[in-house]
Amino acid sequence: MGAVIMQLVCDTCKKVLLEKEGEEHLLNERFPITQEEAQNLDKEHRGHECHIEAVQKLD
């Protein structure tokens, strides 16, 4: 069984912006991002439609 990865996906750009590994994030319903990541997302993807997906990466 593979690791659970949470992905922040930009629907406007059709690409994965960030990936965070760890099932604890999913269980806590959190997608932790750093201040630097937040500033970059705000600069490059402001106003875009984005969503979070949980995917399982196979070993």
N, CA, C and O atoms as a Maestro MAE file, in Angstrom:
{
 s_m_m2io_version
 :::
 2.0.0
}

f_m_ct {
 s_m_title
 :::
 protein
 m_atom[236] {
  # First column is atom index #
  i_m_mmod_type
  r_m_x_coord
  r_m_y_coord
  r_m_z_coord
  i_m_residue_number
  s_m_chain_name
  s_m_pdb_residue_name
  s_m_pdb_atom_name
  i_m_atomic_number
  :::
  1 25 0.843 -1.172 0.000 1 A "MET " " N  " 7
  2 3 0.000 0.000 0.000 1 A "MET " " CA " 6
  3 2 0.894 1.242 0.000 1 A "MET " " C  " 6
  4 15 1.942 1.251 0.645 1 A "MET " " O  " 8
  5 25 0.490 2.273 -0.709 2 A "GLY " " N  " 7
  6 3 1.304 3.466 -0.856 2 A "GLY " " CA " 6
  7 2 0.989 4.543 0.153 2 A "GLY " " C  " 6
  8 15 0.084 4.413 0.977 2 A "GLY " " O  " 8
  9 25 1.752 5.599 0.068 3 A "ALA " " N  " 7
  10 3 1.594 6.740 0.963 3 A "ALA " " CA " 6
  11 2 0.434 7.620 0.511 3 A "ALA " " C  " 6
  12 15 0.144 7.727 -0.680 3 A "ALA " " O  " 8
  13 25 -0.223 8.247 1.480 4 A "VAL " " N  " 7
  14 3 -1.297 9.194 1.183 4 A "VAL " " CA " 6
  15 2 -0.663 10.564 0.975 4 A "VAL " " C  " 6
  16 15 0.077 11.054 1.828 4 A "VAL " " O  " 8
  17 25 -0.957 11.166 -0.152 5 A "ILE " " N  " 7
  18 3 -0.440 12.478 -0.512 5 A "ILE " " CA " 6
  19 2 -1.618 13.415 -0.715 5 A "ILE " " C  " 6
  20 15 -2.580 13.082 -1.407 5 A "ILE " " O  " 8
  21 25 -1.534 14.581 -0.109 6 A "MET " " N  " 7
  22 3 -2.544 15.612 -0.353 6 A "MET " " CA " 6
  23 2 -1.971 16.571 -1.371 6 A "MET " " C  " 6
  24 15 -0.826 17.008 -1.253 6 A "MET " " O  " 8
  25 25 -2.768 16.895 -2.367 7 A "GLN " " N  " 7
  26 3 -2.321 17.765 -3.448 7 A "GLN " " CA " 6
  27 2 -3.212 18.998 -3.527 7 A "GLN " " C  " 6
  28 15 -4.437 18.906 -3.446 7 A "GLN " " O  " 8
  29 25 -2.573 20.154 -3.686 8 A "LEU " " N  " 7
  30 3 -3.287 21.393 -3.985 8 A "LEU " " CA " 6
  31 2 -3.245 21.551 -5.496 8 A "LEU " " C  " 6
  32 15 -2.175 21.711 -6.082 8 A "LEU " " O  " 8
  33 25 -4.420 21.504 -6.125 9 A "VAL " " N  " 7
  34 3 -4.521 21.511 -7.579 9 A "VAL " " CA " 6
  35 2 -5.186 22.804 -8.044 9 A "VAL " " C  " 6
  36 15 -6.241 23.183 -7.535 9 A "VAL " " O  " 8
  37 25 -4.567 23.475 -9.010 10 A "CYS " " N  " 7
  38 3 -5.138 24.675 -9.609 10 A "CYS " " CA " 6
  39 2 -5.987 24.250 -10.801 10 A "CYS " " C  " 6
  40 15 -5.470 23.730 -11.790 10 A "CYS " " O  " 8
  41 25 -7.289 24.475 -10.698 11 A "ASP " " N  " 7
  42 3 -8.195 24.113 -11.789 11 A "ASP " " CA " 6
  43 2 -7.988 25.027 -12.993 11 A "ASP " " C  " 6
  44 15 -8.178 24.606 -14.134 11 A "ASP " " O  " 8
  45 25 -7.603 26.264 -12.743 12 A "THR " " N  " 7
  46 3 -7.394 27.221 -13.823 12 A "THR " " CA " 6
  47 2 -6.175 26.838 -14.658 12 A "THR " " C  " 6
  48 15 -6.228 26.849 -15.888 12 A "THR " " O  " 8
  49 25 -5.068 26.497 -13.976 13 A "CYS " " N  " 7
  50 3 -3.812 26.154 -14.660 13 A "CYS " " CA " 6
  51 2 -3.716 24.674 -15.010 13 A "CYS " " C  " 6
  52 15 -2.852 24.271 -15.788 13 A "CYS " " O  " 8
  53 25 -4.597 23.869 -14.440 14 A "LYS " " N  " 7
  54 3 -4.608 22.423 -14.660 14 A "LYS " " CA " 6
  55 2 -3.293 21.765 -14.235 14 A "LYS " " C  " 6
  56 15 -2.733 20.947 -14.965 14 A "LYS " " O  " 8
  57 25 -2.796 22.144 -13.012 15 A "LYS " " N  " 7
  58 3 -1.571 21.517 -12.527 15 A "LYS " " CA " 6
  59 2 -1.567 21.431 -11.007 15 A "LYS " " C  " 6
  60 15 -2.281 22.160 -10.319 15 A "LYS " " O  " 8
  61 25 -0.737 20.515 -10.503 16 A "VAL " " N  " 7
  62 3 -0.553 20.348 -9.064 16 A "VAL " " CA " 6
  63 2 0.418 21.424 -8.588 16 A "VAL " " C  " 6
  64 15 1.535 21.531 -9.094 16 A "VAL " " O  " 8
  65 25 -0.015 22.216 -7.617 17 A "LEU " " N  " 7
  66 3 0.812 23.304 -7.107 17 A "LEU " " CA " 6
  67 2 1.693 22.859 -5.949 17 A "LEU " " C  " 6
  68 15 2.871 23.213 -5.885 17 A "LEU " " O  " 8
  69 25 1.122 22.082 -5.034 18 A "LEU " " N  " 7
  70 3 1.855 21.612 -3.861 18 A "LEU " " CA " 6
  71 2 1.430 20.195 -3.527 18 A "LEU " " C  " 6
  72 15 0.301 19.787 -3.801 18 A "LEU " " O  " 8
  73 25 2.357 19.445 -2.926 19 A "GLU " " N  " 7
  74 3 2.055 18.116 -2.411 19 A "GLU " " CA " 6
  75 2 2.554 18.031 -0.982 19 A "GLU " " C  " 6
  76 15 3.654 18.486 -0.668 19 A "GLU " " O  " 8
  77 25 1.739 17.446 -0.119 20 A "LYS " " N  " 7
  78 3 2.106 17.236 1.280 20 A "LYS " " CA " 6
  79 2 1.830 15.779 1.613 20 A "LYS " " C  " 6
  80 15 0.726 15.281 1.391 20 A "LYS " " O  " 8
  81 25 2.831 15.103 2.143 21 A "GLU " " N  " 7
  82 3 2.677 13.700 2.501 21 A "GLU " " CA " 6
  83 2 2.217 13.582 3.943 21 A "GLU " " C  " 6
  84 15 2.628 14.361 4.803 21 A "GLU " " O  " 8
  85 25 1.377 12.619 4.195 22 A "GLY " " N  " 7
  86 3 0.981 12.338 5.562 22 A "GLY " " CA " 6
  87 2 -0.515 12.223 5.744 22 A "GLY " " C  " 6
  88 15 -1.279 13.140 5.442 22 A "GLY " " O  " 8
  89 25 -0.902 11.079 6.242 23 A "GLU " " N  " 7
  90 3 -2.321 10.824 6.475 23 A "GLU " " CA " 6
  91 2 -2.866 11.669 7.624 23 A "GLU " " C  " 6
  92 15 -4.068 11.926 7.694 23 A "GLU " " O  " 8
  93 25 -1.965 12.111 8.543 24 A "GLU " " N  " 7
  94 3 -2.439 12.922 9.666 24 A "GLU " " CA " 6
  95 2 -3.023 14.245 9.196 24 A "GLU " " C  " 6
  96 15 -3.944 14.767 9.824 24 A "GLU " " O  " 8
  97 25 -2.506 14.798 8.102 25 A "HIS " " N  " 7
  98 3 -3.066 16.038 7.549 25 A "HIS " " CA " 6
  99 2 -4.503 15.809 7.067 25 A "HIS " " C  " 6
  100 15 -5.381 16.647 7.268 25 A "HIS " " O  " 8
  101 25 -4.716 14.677 6.440 26 A "LEU " " N  " 7
  102 3 -6.048 14.333 5.951 26 A "LEU " " CA " 6
  103 2 -7.009 14.130 7.120 26 A "LEU " " C  " 6
  104 15 -8.138 14.621 7.097 26 A "LEU " " O  " 8
  105 25 -6.559 13.410 8.134 27 A "LEU " " N  " 7
  106 3 -7.415 13.145 9.295 27 A "LEU " " CA " 6
  107 2 -7.747 14.430 10.049 27 A "LEU " " C  " 6
  108 15 -8.835 14.553 10.613 27 A "LEU " " O  " 8
  109 25 -6.825 15.382 10.062 28 A "ASN " " N  " 7
  110 3 -7.052 16.664 10.741 28 A "ASN " " CA " 6
  111 2 -7.706 17.696 9.837 28 A "ASN " " C  " 6
  112 15 -7.948 18.830 10.252 28 A "ASN " " O  " 8
  113 25 -7.992 17.301 8.599 29 A "GLU " " N  " 7
  114 3 -8.597 18.195 7.605 29 A "GLU " " CA " 6
  115 2 -7.802 19.490 7.468 29 A "GLU " " C  " 6
  116 15 -8.365 20.585 7.460 29 A "GLU " " O  " 8
  117 25 -6.485 19.343 7.362 30 A "ARG " " N  " 7
  118 3 -5.578 20.485 7.228 30 A "ARG " " CA " 6
  119 2 -4.665 20.264 6.025 30 A "ARG " " C  " 6
  120 15 -4.286 19.136 5.711 30 A "ARG " " O  " 8
  121 25 -4.325 21.352 5.368 31 A "PHE " " N  " 7
  122 3 -3.308 21.335 4.318 31 A "PHE " " CA " 6
  123 2 -2.283 22.391 4.714 31 A "PHE " " C  " 6
  124 15 -2.425 23.562 4.361 31 A "PHE " " O  " 8
  125 25 -1.246 21.976 5.449 32 A "PRO " " N  " 7
  126 3 -0.293 22.957 5.975 32 A "PRO " " CA " 6
  127 2 0.589 23.538 4.871 32 A "PRO " " C  " 6
  128 15 1.133 22.806 4.044 32 A "PRO " " O  " 8
  129 25 0.721 24.864 4.871 33 A "ILE " " N  " 7
  130 3 1.633 25.514 3.936 33 A "ILE " " CA " 6
  131 2 2.474 26.528 4.706 33 A "ILE " " C  " 6
  132 15 2.041 27.085 5.714 33 A "ILE " " O  " 8
  133 25 3.681 26.750 4.207 34 A "THR " " N  " 7
  134 3 4.572 27.719 4.836 34 A "THR " " CA " 6
  135 2 4.192 29.121 4.382 34 A "THR " " C  " 6
  136 15 3.437 29.301 3.427 34 A "THR " " O  " 8
  137 25 4.727 30.100 5.083 35 A "GLN " " N  " 7
  138 3 4.495 31.507 4.709 35 A "GLN " " CA " 6
  139 2 5.010 31.759 3.294 35 A "GLN " " C  " 6
  140 15 4.368 32.465 2.516 35 A "GLN " " O  " 8
  141 25 6.161 31.189 2.962 36 A "GLU " " N  " 7
  142 3 6.745 31.364 1.626 36 A "GLU " " CA " 6
  143 2 5.847 30.751 0.549 36 A "GLU " " C  " 6
  144 15 5.639 31.353 -0.504 36 A "GLU " " O  " 8
  145 25 5.316 29.555 0.815 37 A "GLU " " N  " 7
  146 3 4.405 28.918 -0.136 37 A "GLU " " CA " 6
  147 2 3.145 29.753 -0.313 37 A "GLU " " C  " 6
  148 15 2.648 29.901 -1.429 37 A "GLU " " O  " 8
  149 25 2.625 30.300 0.785 38 A "ALA " " N  " 7
  150 3 1.415 31.129 0.728 38 A "ALA " " CA " 6
  151 2 1.648 32.379 -0.110 38 A "ALA " " C  " 6
  152 15 0.793 32.754 -0.912 38 A "ALA " " O  " 8
  153 25 2.791 33.026 0.065 39 A "GLN " " N  " 7
  154 3 3.103 34.226 -0.706 39 A "GLN " " CA " 6
  155 2 3.238 33.900 -2.188 39 A "GLN " " C  " 6
  156 15 2.772 34.659 -3.038 39 A "GLN " " O  " 8
  157 25 3.873 32.778 -2.498 40 A "ASN " " N  " 7
  158 3 4.039 32.367 -3.891 40 A "ASN " " CA " 6
  159 2 2.685 32.054 -4.533 40 A "ASN " " C  " 6
  160 15 2.430 32.447 -5.671 40 A "ASN " " O  " 8
  161 25 1.823 31.351 -3.808 41 A "LEU " " N  " 7
  162 3 0.484 31.045 -4.326 41 A "LEU " " CA " 6
  163 2 -0.319 32.320 -4.556 41 A "LEU " " C  " 6
  164 15 -1.015 32.452 -5.563 41 A "LEU " " O  " 8
  165 25 -0.219 33.254 -3.620 42 A "ASP " " N  " 7
  166 3 -0.940 34.515 -3.748 42 A "ASP " " CA " 6
  167 2 -0.450 35.286 -4.966 42 A "ASP " " C  " 6
  168 15 -1.249 35.886 -5.686 42 A "ASP " " O  " 8
  169 25 0.841 35.273 -5.196 43 A "LYS " " N  " 7
  170 3 1.430 36.006 -6.315 43 A "LYS " " CA " 6
  171 2 1.085 35.377 -7.670 43 A "LYS " " C  " 6
  172 15 0.749 36.081 -8.623 43 A "LYS " " O  " 8
  173 25 1.173 34.044 -7.744 44 A "GLU " " N  " 7
  174 3 1.035 33.372 -9.032 44 A "GLU " " CA " 6
  175 2 -0.361 32.841 -9.341 44 A "GLU " " C  " 6
  176 15 -0.680 32.587 -10.502 44 A "GLU " " O  " 8
  177 25 -1.200 32.668 -8.315 45 A "HIS " " N  " 7
  178 3 -2.499 32.021 -8.552 45 A "HIS " " CA " 6
  179 2 -3.667 32.763 -7.926 45 A "HIS " " C  " 6
  180 15 -4.728 32.175 -7.721 45 A "HIS " " O  " 8
  181 25 -3.498 34.015 -7.624 46 A "ARG " " N  " 7
  182 3 -4.584 34.803 -7.027 46 A "ARG " " CA " 6
  183 2 -5.785 34.817 -7.969 46 A "ARG " " C  " 6
  184 15 -5.652 35.088 -9.163 46 A "ARG " " O  " 8
  185 25 -6.948 34.524 -7.418 47 A "GLY " " N  " 7
  186 3 -8.178 34.532 -8.202 47 A "GLY " " CA " 6
  187 2 -8.446 33.239 -8.954 47 A "GLY " " C  " 6
  188 15 -9.487 33.107 -9.599 47 A "GLY " " O  " 8
  189 25 -7.530 32.285 -8.882 48 A "HIS " " N  " 7
  190 3 -7.730 31.005 -9.568 48 A "HIS " " CA " 6
  191 2 -8.585 30.078 -8.715 48 A "HIS " " C  " 6
  192 15 -8.600 30.177 -7.488 48 A "HIS " " O  " 8
  193 25 -9.288 29.184 -9.378 49 A "GLU " " N  " 7
  194 3 -10.051 28.145 -8.695 49 A "GLU " " CA " 6
  195 2 -9.110 26.990 -8.387 49 A "GLU " " C  " 6
  196 15 -8.466 26.455 -9.289 49 A "GLU " " O  " 8
  197 25 -9.026 26.601 -7.114 50 A "CYS " " N  " 7
  198 3 -8.147 25.511 -6.699 50 A "CYS " " CA " 6
  199 2 -8.919 24.563 -5.779 50 A "CYS " " C  " 6
  200 15 -9.930 24.939 -5.185 50 A "CYS " " O  " 8
  201 25 -8.423 23.329 -5.673 51 A "HIS " " N  " 7
  202 3 -9.021 22.378 -4.741 51 A "HIS " " CA " 6
  203 2 -7.927 21.458 -4.201 51 A "HIS " " C  " 6
  204 15 -6.815 21.415 -4.728 51 A "HIS " " O  " 8
  205 25 -8.264 20.728 -3.145 52 A "ILE " " N  " 7
  206 3 -7.336 19.791 -2.522 52 A "ILE " " CA " 6
  207 2 -7.840 18.379 -2.774 52 A "ILE " " C  " 6
  208 15 -9.028 18.089 -2.626 52 A "ILE " " O  " 8
  209 25 -6.913 17.503 -3.158 53 A "GLU " " N  " 7
  210 3 -7.217 16.091 -3.391 53 A "GLU " " CA " 6
  211 2 -6.325 15.240 -2.507 53 A "GLU " " C  " 6
  212 15 -5.179 15.602 -2.240 53 A "GLU " " O  " 8
  213 25 -6.844 14.121 -2.058 54 A "ALA " " N  " 7
  214 3 -6.033 13.117 -1.378 54 A "ALA " " CA " 6
  215 2 -5.848 11.970 -2.359 54 A "ALA " " C  " 6
  216 15 -6.822 11.410 -2.861 54 A "ALA " " O  " 8
  217 25 -4.603 11.625 -2.630 55 A "VAL " " N  " 7
  218 3 -4.300 10.540 -3.555 55 A "VAL " " CA " 6
  219 2 -3.373 9.552 -2.871 55 A "VAL " " C  " 6
  220 15 -2.660 9.896 -1.927 55 A "VAL " " O  " 8
  221 25 -3.392 8.334 -3.354 56 A "GLN " " N  " 7
  222 3 -2.506 7.320 -2.806 56 A "GLN " " CA " 6
  223 2 -1.456 6.996 -3.846 56 A "GLN " " C  " 6
  224 15 -1.771 6.523 -4.938 56 A "GLN " " O  " 8
  225 25 -0.200 7.254 -3.497 57 A "LYS " " N  " 7
  226 3 0.914 6.946 -4.393 57 A "LYS " " CA " 6
  227 2 1.331 5.507 -4.139 57 A "LYS " " C  " 6
  228 15 1.553 5.107 -2.997 57 A "LYS " " O  " 8
  229 25 1.435 4.745 -5.196 58 A "LEU " " N  " 7
  230 3 1.824 3.347 -5.072 58 A "LEU " " CA " 6
  231 2 3.326 3.234 -4.932 58 A "LEU " " C  " 6
  232 15 4.083 4.009 -5.517 58 A "LEU " " O  " 8
  233 25 3.749 2.248 -4.142 59 A "ASP " " N  " 7
  234 3 5.187 2.018 -3.939 59 A "ASP " " CA " 6
  235 2 5.845 1.487 -5.188 59 A "ASP " " C  " 6
  236 15 7.050 1.238 -5.193 59 A "ASP " " O  " 8
  :::
 }
 m_bond[235] {
  # First column is bond index #
  i_m_from
  i_m_to
  i_m_order
  :::
  1 1 2 1
  2 2 3 1
  3 3 4 2
  4 3 5 1
  5 5 6 1
  6 6 7 1
  7 7 8 2
  8 7 9 1
  9 9 10 1
  10 10 11 1
  11 11 12 2
  12 11 13 1
  13 13 14 1
  14 14 15 1
  15 15 16 2
  16 15 17 1
  17 17 18 1
  18 18 19 1
  19 19 20 2
  20 19 21 1
  21 21 22 1
  22 22 23 1
  23 23 24 2
  24 23 25 1
  25 25 26 1
  26 26 27 1
  27 27 28 2
  28 27 29 1
  29 29 30 1
  30 30 31 1
  31 31 32 2
  32 31 33 1
  33 33 34 1
  34 34 35 1
  35 35 36 2
  36 35 37 1
  37 37 38 1
  38 38 39 1
  39 39 40 2
  40 39 41 1
  41 41 42 1
  42 42 43 1
  43 43 44 2
  44 43 45 1
  45 45 46 1
  46 46 47 1
  47 47 48 2
  48 47 49 1
  49 49 50 1
  50 50 51 1
  51 51 52 2
  52 51 53 1
  53 53 54 1
  54 54 55 1
  55 55 56 2
  56 55 57 1
  57 57 58 1
  58 58 59 1
  59 59 60 2
  60 59 61 1
  61 61 62 1
  62 62 63 1
  63 63 64 2
  64 63 65 1
  65 65 66 1
  66 66 67 1
  67 67 68 2
  68 67 69 1
  69 69 70 1
  70 70 71 1
  71 71 72 2
  72 71 73 1
  73 73 74 1
  74 74 75 1
  75 75 76 2
  76 75 77 1
  77 77 78 1
  78 78 79 1
  79 79 80 2
  80 79 81 1
  81 81 82 1
  82 82 83 1
  83 83 84 2
  84 83 85 1
  85 85 86 1
  86 86 87 1
  87 87 88 2
  88 87 89 1
  89 89 90 1
  90 90 91 1
  91 91 92 2
  92 91 93 1
  93 93 94 1
  94 94 95 1
  95 95 96 2
  96 95 97 1
  97 97 98 1
  98 98 99 1
  99 99 100 2
  100 99 101 1
  101 101 102 1
  102 102 103 1
  103 103 104 2
  104 103 105 1
  105 105 106 1
  106 106 107 1
  107 107 108 2
  108 107 109 1
  109 109 110 1
  110 110 111 1
  111 111 112 2
  112 111 113 1
  113 113 114 1
  114 114 115 1
  115 115 116 2
  116 115 117 1
  117 117 118 1
  118 118 119 1
  119 119 120 2
  120 119 121 1
  121 121 122 1
  122 122 123 1
  123 123 124 2
  124 123 125 1
  125 125 126 1
  126 126 127 1
  127 127 128 2
  128 127 129 1
  129 129 130 1
  130 130 131 1
  131 131 132 2
  132 131 133 1
  133 133 134 1
  134 134 135 1
  135 135 136 2
  136 135 137 1
  137 137 138 1
  138 138 139 1
  139 139 140 2
  140 139 141 1
  141 141 142 1
  142 142 143 1
  143 143 144 2
  144 143 145 1
  145 145 146 1
  146 146 147 1
  147 147 148 2
  148 147 149 1
  149 149 150 1
  150 150 151 1
  151 151 152 2
  152 151 153 1
  153 153 154 1
  154 154 155 1
  155 155 156 2
  156 155 157 1
  157 157 158 1
  158 158 159 1
  159 159 160 2
  160 159 161 1
  161 161 162 1
  162 162 163 1
  163 163 164 2
  164 163 165 1
  165 165 166 1
  166 166 167 1
  167 167 168 2
  168 167 169 1
  169 169 170 1
  170 170 171 1
  171 171 172 2
  172 171 173 1
  173 173 174 1
  174 174 175 1
  175 175 176 2
  176 175 177 1
  177 177 178 1
  178 178 179 1
  179 179 180 2
  180 179 181 1
  181 181 182 1
  182 182 183 1
  183 183 184 2
  184 183 185 1
  185 185 186 1
  186 186 187 1
  187 187 188 2
  188 187 189 1
  189 189 190 1
  190 190 191 1
  191 191 192 2
  192 191 193 1
  193 193 194 1
  194 194 195 1
  195 195 196 2
  196 195 197 1
  197 197 198 1
  198 198 199 1
  199 199 200 2
  200 199 201 1
  201 201 202 1
  202 202 203 1
  203 203 204 2
  204 203 205 1
  205 205 206 1
  206 206 207 1
  207 207 208 2
  208 207 209 1
  209 209 210 1
  210 210 211 1
  211 211 212 2
  212 211 213 1
  213 213 214 1
  214 214 215 1
  215 215 216 2
  216 215 217 1
  217 217 218 1
  218 218 219 1
  219 219 220 2
  220 219 221 1
  221 221 222 1
  222 222 223 1
  223 223 224 2
  224 223 225 1
  225 225 226 1
  226 226 227 1
  227 227 228 2
  228 227 229 1
  229 229 230 1
  230 230 231 1
  231 231 232 2
  232 231 233 1
  233 233 234 1
  234 234 235 1
  235 235 236 2
  :::
 }
}
